[in-house]
């Protein structure tokens, strides 16, 4: 019991008080203690941003003919997010088939903005792709290179203005479905037959996309060979990732996940049925997607690769961030029938679990150690800061945020945050401690639905997007602060103190059947009160003589103490 651990300190206090050798303000500080908390993992599906299932949507002809139009529905988007699948990512496919020979109309551009506004209002983000053809044919599947470059110039202001809700920008523009294969084009090559001049034309499109797209928005290409041919075989590492370079900004989408012929040409293989896992292309992609996004969809049954167990294995190997829930239906049915659906919901993308934390305050220095684990398939790939938030348990809940020296994008498997924070400027009071992972964009930073929720039981505050650490920091007079486990120790605030007839005790937690004991300077119990519940209660003088007393408050074997002075 904590009472027993502190007996020596309590005896010292009582001896000092009894001897009269110290005054009320001279009591020794309680010894610095490390408050350690272990956390329980949650099994819930969580609506976290920038990960998970993605829903499919495509524009229609009204975008070019009807002002103020969108075929998205605010209620539908909100329903996806709040539903059982907790969808936060939308694949938004902008079909530009009306503009093969002209610039994009202002009506269409305005309606794109309406889409982004609706997506933002719904608490979602989107993967965007622009394409000119949604079905194979003998006609050109895209405009000339010059026309595409003109379109990118038109789209740049929209991409910039909506950088907060654009998750990725996929390299469409060329070929059927924007997948860079069926083009019927002498400028770009066709069906995998591409000469050096045509590769240069394709690279001009990617370079223009990089220039038109804010650097915090990654691009995605359909095939590893596209990135390697254009920018070399060098692979990303911790030192070269997250830079404003083509290699660091380009990830992948795979719209034939788990199919034959190496996912329909995604990976170079030697036969129709060869599993591409372990090939050079597969290893290259698996490395790059540690730092960049990986998304896409299945497009047909191909057992045993499309079997649920193998799908989960390959999603982890290739660091899948998002997967299309709307296609292919038969594959999803298989996964559901195999009882692996929830695994995919929870593990696609990142999933951060708090394991434990240890807090210690000494001489106005708060030492923090937080241990987490990423149990998802992928890392977080977009920049995001982590903050320790100290919120007053009283006084209106005033908050103070401290930037933590960690990059959540590096949280892979186990991760640890260790930091010492100077709290000398912190006002006196009792503070609850939270971990906050807000969106990096100022427009979304205060919106809780864009903050990351940890996969733990009972920690999430949906009102502000904070994750409770179940730790408390008490800032008393200079040099006299302490840490407390909010699930165990009890913070005490006595007001008024000194008092003559009555005072009030306020605590940092809701008590259940606590017991109050008051001792005089001789160590004798002079007052007791049992079955205390709530966060505050009064203490009456009840005939006690003027002088100093020690007050102990105990609940379930946990004990806190303070001094009171009766006038």
C-alpha positions as CSV (number, residue, x, y, z in Angstrom):
1,X,0.0,0.0,0.0
2,X,1.2,3.5,-0.8
3,X,0.4,4.5,2.9
4,X,3.1,2.0,4.1
5,X,5.6,3.3,1.6
6,X,5.2,6.8,2.9
7,X,5.2,6.0,6.6
8,X,8.7,7.2,7.2
9,X,7.9,10.5,5.6
10,X,4.7,10.9,7.5
11,X,6.5,10.2,10.8
12,X,9.1,12.8,10.0
13,X,6.4,15.3,9.4
14,X,4.7,14.5,12.6
15,X,7.9,14.7,14.6
16,X,8.8,18.1,13.1
17,X,5.3,19.4,13.8
18,X,5.3,18.1,17.4
19,X,8.7,19.6,18.1
20,X,7.6,23.0,16.8
21,X,10.9,23.2,14.9
22,X,9.1,24.0,11.6
23,X,6.3,26.2,10.6
24,X,3.5,25.6,8.1
25,X,5.6,26.9,5.2
26,X,8.7,25.0,6.2
27,X,7.4,21.4,5.7
28,X,9.8,19.4,3.6
29,X,8.9,18.6,0.0
30,X,7.5,15.1,-0.5
31,X,10.2,12.9,-2.1
32,X,10.2,13.0,-5.9
33,X,8.3,9.9,-7.2
34,X,7.9,8.4,-10.6
35,X,4.2,7.8,-11.5
36,X,3.9,4.9,-13.8
37,X,0.7,4.0,-15.7
38,X,0.0,0.9,-17.8
39,X,-2.7,1.2,-20.4
40,X,-5.3,-1.3,-21.8
41,X,-5.5,-1.8,-25.5
42,X,-8.8,-1.3,-27.3
43,X,-10.3,-3.7,-29.8
44,X,-12.5,-1.0,-31.4
45,X,-12.5,0.2,-35.0
46,X,-11.5,3.8,-34.9
47,X,-12.2,6.7,-37.3
48,X,-8.7,7.9,-37.5
49,X,-7.6,10.3,-40.3
50,X,-5.4,9.4,-43.3
51,X,-5.8,5.6,-43.2
52,X,-8.2,2.7,-43.4
53,X,-11.0,1.9,-45.9
54,X,-11.5,4.3,-48.8
55,X,-14.8,4.9,-50.6
56,X,-15.0,5.3,-54.3
57,X,-16.7,8.3,-56.0
58,X,-16.5,9.7,-59.6
59,X,-17.8,12.9,-61.1
60,X,-20.5,13.1,-63.8
61,X,-21.3,15.3,-66.8
62,X,-23.2,17.8,-64.7
63,X,-19.8,19.1,-63.4
64,X,-19.3,20.9,-66.7
65,X,-22.9,22.1,-67.2
66,X,-24.4,22.9,-63.8
67,X,-23.1,25.6,-61.5
68,X,-23.0,24.9,-57.8
69,X,-23.2,21.1,-58.4
70,X,-21.8,18.1,-56.6
71,X,-22.8,14.5,-56.7
72,X,-21.4,14.0,-53.2
73,X,-23.8,14.1,-50.3
74,X,-23.0,15.6,-47.0
75,X,-25.1,13.2,-45.1
76,X,-23.6,10.2,-47.0
77,X,-20.0,11.3,-46.2
78,X,-20.9,11.9,-42.6
79,X,-22.6,8.5,-42.5
80,X,-19.5,6.7,-43.8
81,X,-17.4,8.3,-41.1
82,X,-19.8,7.5,-38.2
83,X,-20.7,4.1,-39.5
84,X,-19.3,0.7,-38.5
85,X,-16.4,1.0,-41.0
86,X,-15.3,4.4,-39.7
87,X,-14.3,5.6,-43.1
88,X,-12.2,8.8,-43.2
89,X,-10.7,8.5,-46.8
90,X,-12.6,9.2,-50.0
91,X,-11.2,8.3,-53.5
92,X,-12.3,11.2,-55.6
93,X,-12.1,10.5,-59.3
94,X,-12.4,13.7,-61.5
95,X,-13.3,12.7,-65.0
96,X,-12.2,15.3,-67.5
97,X,-13.4,13.7,-70.7
98,X,-15.1,16.9,-71.8
99,X,-11.7,18.7,-72.0
100,X,-9.6,16.7,-74.5
101,X,-9.1,19.8,-76.6
102,X,-9.9,22.7,-74.4
103,X,-9.1,24.1,-71.0
104,X,-11.2,23.0,-68.0
105,X,-14.3,25.2,-67.7
106,X,-14.7,27.5,-64.8
107,X,-17.9,25.8,-63.9
108,X,-16.1,22.5,-63.5
109,X,-13.3,24.1,-61.4
110,X,-15.9,25.7,-59.1
111,X,-17.6,22.4,-58.6
112,X,-14.3,20.8,-57.7
113,X,-14.0,23.4,-54.9
114,X,-17.6,22.5,-53.8
115,X,-16.5,18.9,-53.5
116,X,-13.5,19.8,-51.3
117,X,-15.7,22.0,-49.1
118,X,-18.1,19.2,-48.6
119,X,-15.3,16.7,-47.8
120,X,-13.8,19.1,-45.3
121,X,-17.1,19.7,-43.6
122,X,-17.6,16.0,-43.2
123,X,-14.3,15.4,-41.4
124,X,-12.8,13.3,-44.3
125,X,-9.8,13.6,-46.6
126,X,-9.5,12.5,-50.2
127,X,-7.2,10.7,-52.6
128,X,-7.6,12.6,-55.9
129,X,-7.1,11.4,-59.5
130,X,-7.7,13.2,-62.8
131,X,-8.4,11.1,-65.9
132,X,-9.9,11.6,-69.3
133,X,-11.1,8.1,-70.0
134,X,-13.0,5.6,-67.9
135,X,-13.1,2.8,-70.5
136,X,-10.9,1.3,-73.2
137,X,-11.3,2.4,-76.8
138,X,-9.5,3.1,-80.0
139,X,-9.7,6.9,-79.6
140,X,-7.0,8.9,-77.6
141,X,-7.3,8.2,-73.9
142,X,-5.9,11.6,-73.0
143,X,-5.2,15.0,-74.5
144,X,-1.8,16.1,-75.9
145,X,1.0,16.7,-73.4
146,X,0.6,20.5,-73.9
147,X,-3.1,20.4,-73.0
148,X,-2.4,18.2,-69.9
149,X,0.2,20.7,-68.7
150,X,-2.3,23.5,-69.2
151,X,-4.8,21.7,-67.1
152,X,-2.3,21.2,-64.4
153,X,-1.7,25.0,-64.3
154,X,-5.5,25.4,-63.9
155,X,-5.7,22.9,-61.1
156,X,-2.7,24.2,-59.1
157,X,-4.7,26.9,-57.2
158,X,-7.3,24.3,-56.2
159,X,-4.7,21.9,-55.1
160,X,-3.0,24.6,-53.1
161,X,-6.2,26.0,-51.5
162,X,-7.3,22.5,-50.4
163,X,-4.0,21.1,-49.3
164,X,-5.5,20.4,-45.9
165,X,-8.0,17.7,-47.1
166,X,-6.0,16.2,-50.0
167,X,-4.4,13.0,-48.8
168,X,-2.6,12.1,-52.0
169,X,-2.6,13.1,-55.7
170,X,-2.5,10.1,-58.0
171,X,-0.6,10.3,-61.3
172,X,-3.6,10.0,-63.5
173,X,-3.9,12.2,-66.7
174,X,-2.4,9.5,-68.9
175,X,-4.2,6.4,-70.2
176,X,-7.5,4.6,-69.5
177,X,-8.6,5.1,-65.8
178,X,-5.4,7.3,-65.5
179,X,-3.3,4.1,-65.1
180,X,-0.7,4.9,-67.7
181,X,-1.2,1.8,-69.8
182,X,-3.8,2.0,-72.5
183,X,-3.1,5.4,-74.2
184,X,-3.3,5.1,-78.0
185,X,-0.7,7.8,-78.0
186,X,2.5,8.5,-80.0
187,X,3.5,11.0,-77.4
188,X,3.3,8.7,-74.4
189,X,3.6,5.2,-75.8
190,X,1.0,2.5,-75.5
191,X,0.5,-0.8,-73.6
192,X,3.9,-0.9,-72.1
193,X,5.8,-0.1,-75.3
194,X,7.5,3.2,-74.4
195,X,10.6,4.7,-76.0
196,X,13.0,7.2,-74.3
197,X,11.2,10.2,-75.8
198,X,7.9,9.0,-74.6
199,X,9.3,8.3,-71.1
200,X,10.6,11.9,-71.1
201,X,7.1,13.1,-72.0
202,X,5.6,11.1,-69.1
203,X,8.3,12.5,-66.8
204,X,7.3,16.0,-67.8
205,X,3.8,15.2,-66.5
206,X,5.0,13.9,-63.2
207,X,7.4,16.9,-62.8
208,X,4.5,19.3,-63.5
209,X,2.3,17.4,-61.0
210,X,5.1,17.8,-58.4
211,X,5.3,21.5,-59.1
212,X,1.5,22.0,-59.0
213,X,0.9,20.0,-55.8
214,X,1.9,21.4,-52.4
215,X,5.0,19.5,-51.2
216,X,3.2,18.0,-48.1
217,X,0.8,16.1,-50.5
218,X,2.5,13.0,-51.9
219,X,2.0,11.7,-55.4
220,X,1.2,8.1,-56.2
221,X,2.1,6.2,-59.4
222,X,0.7,2.9,-60.6
223,X,3.9,0.9,-61.2
224,X,7.3,0.7,-59.4
225,X,8.9,0.8,-62.8
226,X,7.6,4.3,-63.5
227,X,9.4,5.8,-60.5
228,X,12.6,3.8,-61.1
229,X,12.8,4.7,-64.7
230,X,12.3,8.4,-64.1
231,X,14.2,8.9,-60.9
232,X,16.6,6.0,-60.5
233,X,16.8,2.8,-58.5
234,X,18.0,4.5,-55.3
235,X,15.8,3.6,-52.3
236,X,14.6,5.8,-49.5
237,X,15.9,5.6,-46.0
238,X,15.5,7.5,-42.8
239,X,17.9,10.2,-44.0
240,X,16.4,10.7,-47.5
241,X,12.7,10.3,-46.7
242,X,10.3,13.2,-46.0
243,X,12.3,15.6,-48.2
244,X,11.0,17.8,-51.1
245,X,12.4,15.5,-53.7
246,X,10.6,13.3,-56.3
247,X,11.8,10.1,-54.7
248,X,10.6,11.1,-51.3
249,X,7.3,12.4,-52.5
250,X,6.2,9.6,-54.8
251,X,4.3,6.5,-53.4
252,X,2.2,3.9,-55.2
253,X,-1.4,2.8,-55.9
254,X,-2.1,-0.8,-57.0
255,X,-5.5,-1.2,-58.7
256,X,-5.0,-5.0,-59.3
257,X,-3.9,-6.0,-55.9
258,X,-3.5,-9.8,-55.5
259,X,-4.3,-10.6,-59.2
260,X,-2.2,-12.7,-61.6
261,X,0.7,-11.6,-63.8
262,X,2.2,-9.8,-60.9
263,X,-1.0,-7.7,-60.1
264,X,-1.6,-7.0,-63.8
265,X,1.9,-5.7,-64.5
266,X,2.5,-3.9,-61.2
267,X,5.4,-6.2,-60.6
268,X,7.7,-7.8,-63.1
269,X,7.2,-11.6,-62.9
270,X,8.1,-14.6,-65.0
271,X,4.7,-16.4,-65.3
272,X,1.0,-15.7,-64.9
273,X,0.7,-17.4,-61.5
274,X,4.0,-16.4,-59.9
275,X,3.6,-14.7,-56.5
276,X,5.5,-11.4,-56.8
277,X,6.5,-11.3,-53.1
278,X,10.3,-11.3,-52.9
279,X,10.8,-10.0,-56.4
280,X,13.0,-6.9,-57.0
281,X,10.0,-4.8,-57.8
282,X,8.1,-6.0,-54.7
283,X,11.1,-5.4,-52.4
284,X,11.5,-1.9,-53.9
285,X,7.9,-1.0,-53.4
286,X,7.9,-2.4,-49.8
287,X,10.8,-0.2,-48.9
288,X,9.4,3.0,-50.5
289,X,6.0,2.6,-48.8
290,X,7.6,2.7,-45.4
291,X,7.8,6.4,-46.0
292,X,5.1,7.0,-48.7
293,X,1.5,6.1,-49.2
294,X,0.3,2.7,-50.5
295,X,-3.3,2.3,-51.6
296,X,-5.5,0.7,-54.3
297,X,-8.0,-2.1,-54.8
298,X,-8.5,-5.7,-55.7
299,X,-10.0,-6.4,-59.1
300,X,-10.9,-10.1,-59.1
301,X,-10.6,-13.5,-57.4
302,X,-7.2,-15.1,-57.7
303,X,-6.9,-17.8,-55.0
304,X,-4.8,-18.5,-53.0
305,X,-3.4,-14.9,-53.2
306,X,-6.8,-13.3,-52.6
307,X,-7.5,-15.6,-49.6
308,X,-7.8,-13.5,-46.4
309,X,-4.7,-14.8,-44.7
310,X,-2.5,-14.0,-47.6
311,X,-4.1,-10.6,-48.2
312,X,-3.4,-9.6,-44.6
313,X,0.2,-10.8,-45.0
314,X,0.8,-8.8,-48.2
315,X,-0.9,-5.7,-46.9
316,X,1.6,-5.7,-44.0
317,X,4.5,-6.5,-46.3
318,X,3.7,-3.6,-48.6
319,X,2.6,-1.1,-45.9
320,X,-0.9,-0.5,-47.1
321,X,-2.4,2.8,-46.0
322,X,-5.9,2.7,-47.7
323,X,-7.9,0.1,-49.6
324,X,-11.0,0.5,-51.7
325,X,-14.1,-1.0,-49.9
326,X,-16.2,-0.8,-53.0
327,X,-14.3,-3.2,-55.2
328,X,-13.9,-6.1,-55.9
329,X,-17.1,-7.4,-54.2
330,X,-16.3,-11.1,-54.5
331,X,-12.9,-10.6,-52.8
332,X,-14.4,-8.6,-49.9
333,X,-17.1,-11.3,-49.5
334,X,-14.3,-13.8,-49.1
335,X,-12.5,-11.8,-46.5
336,X,-15.8,-11.3,-44.5
337,X,-16.6,-15.0,-44.7
338,X,-13.2,-15.8,-43.4
339,X,-13.9,-13.5,-40.3
340,X,-10.9,-11.3,-41.1
341,X,-12.9,-8.1,-42.0
342,X,-12.3,-6.5,-38.6
343,X,-8.5,-7.2,-38.9
344,X,-8.5,-5.2,-42.1
345,X,-10.6,-2.4,-40.7
346,X,-8.3,-2.0,-37.7
347,X,-4.8,-2.6,-39.2
348,X,-4.9,-0.9,-42.6
349,X,-2.7,2.1,-42.2
350,X,-1.3,3.0,-38.7
351,X,-2.8,2.0,-35.4
352,X,-1.1,3.4,-32.3
353,X,-1.4,1.8,-28.9
354,X,-0.1,3.3,-25.7
355,X,1.6,0.7,-23.5
356,X,2.8,2.7,-20.5
357,X,4.1,6.0,-19.3
358,X,6.3,7.3,-16.5
359,X,6.2,10.9,-15.2
360,X,8.5,12.5,-12.6
361,X,8.8,16.1,-11.5
362,X,11.9,17.4,-9.7
363,X,13.0,21.0,-9.4
364,X,10.5,22.2,-12.0
365,X,11.7,19.6,-14.5
366,X,9.0,17.2,-15.8
367,X,10.6,14.0,-17.0
368,X,8.3,12.1,-19.4
369,X,8.6,8.7,-20.9
370,X,5.9,7.3,-23.1
371,X,6.0,3.9,-24.7
372,X,3.8,3.1,-27.7
373,X,3.4,0.5,-30.4
374,X,2.2,0.7,-34.0
375,X,0.2,-2.4,-34.6
376,X,-1.1,-1.3,-38.1
377,X,0.2,-2.3,-41.5
378,X,1.8,1.1,-42.2
379,X,3.5,4.1,-40.8
380,X,1.9,7.5,-40.7
381,X,3.2,9.1,-43.9
382,X,2.2,12.8,-43.5
383,X,3.9,15.1,-41.1
384,X,2.2,15.6,-37.8
385,X,3.4,16.9,-34.4
386,X,2.9,15.3,-31.0
387,X,2.2,17.5,-28.0
388,X,2.0,16.9,-24.3
389,X,-1.0,18.9,-23.1
390,X,-1.3,19.9,-19.4
391,X,-4.8,20.9,-18.6
392,X,-5.8,22.5,-15.3
393,X,-8.1,20.2,-13.3
394,X,-9.7,23.4,-12.0
395,X,-9.7,27.0,-13.1
396,X,-11.7,26.4,-16.2
397,X,-9.4,23.8,-17.7
398,X,-6.7,26.1,-19.0
399,X,-4.3,24.2,-21.2
400,X,-0.5,24.4,-21.8
401,X,1.0,22.5,-24.8
402,X,4.6,21.3,-25.1
403,X,6.0,20.1,-28.4
404,X,7.5,16.6,-28.0
405,X,10.8,15.7,-29.7
406,X,9.4,12.9,-31.8
407,X,8.2,12.4,-35.3
408,X,5.1,10.2,-35.4
409,X,6.0,9.2,-39.0
410,X,8.8,7.1,-37.5
411,X,6.5,5.1,-35.1
412,X,7.0,1.6,-36.5
413,X,6.4,-1.3,-34.2
414,X,7.6,-0.1,-30.8
415,X,8.3,3.6,-30.2
416,X,9.4,5.6,-27.2
417,X,9.2,9.3,-26.3
418,X,11.6,10.5,-23.6
419,X,11.9,14.1,-22.8
420,X,12.4,16.5,-19.9
421,X,10.2,19.6,-20.0
422,X,10.8,22.8,-18.0
423,X,7.6,23.7,-16.2
424,X,9.0,26.6,-14.1
425,X,6.7,29.0,-16.0
426,X,3.6,26.9,-15.4
427,X,1.0,28.5,-13.1
428,X,0.5,26.7,-9.8
429,X,-2.3,24.1,-9.9
430,X,-3.2,20.5,-10.6
431,X,-2.9,19.4,-14.3
432,X,-4.2,16.4,-16.1
433,X,-1.9,15.2,-18.8
434,X,-2.8,14.3,-22.4
435,X,-1.1,13.3,-25.6
436,X,-2.4,15.4,-28.6
437,X,-1.7,14.5,-32.2
438,X,-3.5,17.2,-34.2
439,X,-3.6,17.8,-37.9
440,X,-0.6,19.8,-39.2
441,X,-2.8,22.2,-41.1
442,X,-3.8,25.3,-39.2
443,X,-7.3,25.0,-40.7
444,X,-7.8,21.6,-39.1
445,X,-5.6,21.6,-36.1
446,X,-8.4,22.5,-33.7
447,X,-10.8,20.0,-35.1
448,X,-10.9,16.8,-33.0
449,X,-12.0,14.5,-35.8
450,X,-8.7,15.2,-37.6
451,X,-6.6,14.4,-34.5
452,X,-5.3,10.8,-34.0
453,X,-7.1,8.6,-31.4
454,X,-4.9,6.0,-29.7
455,X,-6.2,2.5,-29.7
456,X,-6.7,2.3,-25.9
457,X,-9.6,1.9,-23.6
458,X,-11.0,5.0,-21.9
459,X,-8.5,7.6,-23.0
460,X,-10.1,9.5,-25.9
461,X,-11.8,12.8,-25.4
462,X,-13.9,13.4,-28.6
463,X,-14.6,17.0,-27.6
464,X,-11.0,18.2,-28.0
465,X,-9.1,15.3,-29.7
466,X,-6.9,14.6,-26.6
467,X,-5.8,11.2,-25.4
468,X,-5.6,11.1,-21.6
469,X,-2.4,9.7,-20.1
470,X,-4.1,9.2,-16.7
471,X,-1.2,11.2,-15.2
472,X,-1.4,14.3,-13.1
473,X,1.2,17.0,-12.4
474,X,0.8,19.2,-9.4
475,X,2.6,22.5,-9.6
476,X,2.9,24.0,-6.1
477,X,5.3,26.7,-4.9
478,X,8.6,26.9,-6.8
479,X,10.5,23.7,-6.5
480,X,7.6,21.8,-5.0
481,X,5.8,20.0,-7.8
482,X,4.8,16.4,-8.0
483,X,3.5,13.8,-10.4
484,X,0.4,11.7,-9.8
485,X,-1.2,8.7,-11.4
486,X,-4.7,10.0,-12.1
487,X,-6.0,6.5,-11.7
488,X,-4.4,6.1,-8.3
489,X,-3.1,9.1,-6.3
490,X,-5.4,11.9,-5.3
491,X,-4.6,15.5,-5.9
492,X,-5.8,17.8,-3.1
493,X,-6.7,21.5,-3.0
494,X,-7.8,23.1,0.4
495,X,-9.6,26.4,0.3
496,X,-9.5,28.4,2.4
497,X,-6.3,27.3,4.3
498,X,-5.8,28.5,7.0
499,X,-9.5,28.5,8.1
500,X,-11.5,29.1,11.3
501,X,-14.8,27.2,11.0
502,X,-15.0,25.4,7.6
503,X,-12.9,24.7,4.6
504,X,-13.4,22.8,1.3
505,X,-11.4,19.9,-0.1
506,X,-11.3,19.6,-3.9
507,X,-9.7,16.7,-5.7
508,X,-8.6,16.0,-9.2
509,X,-10.8,12.9,-9.6
510,X,-14.2,11.6,-8.6
511,X,-13.9,9.8,-5.3
512,X,-15.8,6.7,-4.4
513,X,-16.0,5.7,-0.8
514,X,-12.9,7.5,0.3
515,X,-11.8,8.0,3.9
516,X,-10.5,11.3,5.5
517,X,-8.3,11.1,8.6
518,X,-7.0,14.2,10.5
519,X,-4.0,13.8,12.8
520,X,-2.6,16.3,15.4
521,X,1.1,17.1,15.9
522,X,1.4,14.2,18.2
523,X,0.3,11.7,15.6
524,X,-3.1,11.1,17.2
525,X,-6.3,10.8,15.1
526,X,-8.5,13.7,16.0
527,X,-11.2,13.4,13.2
528,X,-12.4,10.9,10.6
529,X,-14.9,10.9,7.8
530,X,-15.8,7.9,5.7
531,X,-17.8,7.1,2.6
532,X,-16.7,10.2,0.8
533,X,-17.8,10.4,-2.9
534,X,-17.5,13.2,-5.5
535,X,-14.8,15.7,-6.3
536,X,-15.3,18.1,-3.4
537,X,-16.5,18.1,0.2
538,X,-16.4,20.3,3.3
539,X,-14.4,19.9,6.6
540,X,-15.9,21.3,9.7
541,X,-13.7,22.5,12.7
542,X,-15.9,20.7,15.1
543,X,-14.2,21.9,18.3
544,X,-10.6,21.3,17.2
545,X,-8.1,23.6,18.8
546,X,-6.2,26.2,16.8
547,X,-3.0,24.8,15.3
548,X,-1.6,22.7,12.5
549,X,-2.9,19.3,11.5
550,X,-2.0,16.6,8.9
551,X,-4.9,15.5,6.7
552,X,-4.8,12.1,5.0
553,X,-7.2,11.1,2.2
554,X,-7.4,7.4,1.3
555,X,-9.2,5.5,-1.5
556,X,-8.8,1.8,-2.3
557,X,-5.4,1.7,-0.6
558,X,-4.1,4.9,-2.3
559,X,-3.3,7.8,0.0
560,X,-2.5,11.5,-0.3
561,X,-1.8,14.0,2.4
562,X,-1.5,17.7,3.0
563,X,-1.3,20.1,6.0
564,X,-4.1,22.3,7.2
565,X,-4.0,25.2,9.7
566,X,-6.9,26.1,11.9
567,X,-7.0,29.7,13.3
